[in-house]
């Protein structure tokens, strides 16, 4: 169907929520836990740098259409809550 979202990543985690009071669905497209620095040898520079945690998602309206206008309204607090919910529920998916 034209205009309908299509998953490029296969099955994904979907979270029903509200952003700025608007009901929507968030589809988690990528998650990678942070990795601390790792020493790989005894010489100077023999280490892998730390990697930050990565969390990416897309926002869809109640009709299932991608909503970039609503995605722009996501606050830092929204992202923290979504990441917390994702971590709590990820084993269910």
Secondary structure, DSSP 8 states (H G I E B T S, - for coil): -TTS---SSSS-EEEEEEETTEEEEEEEEEEE--B--EE-SSSTT-EE--B--EEEEEEE-TTS-B-HHHHTT--HHHHHHHHHHHHHHGGG-
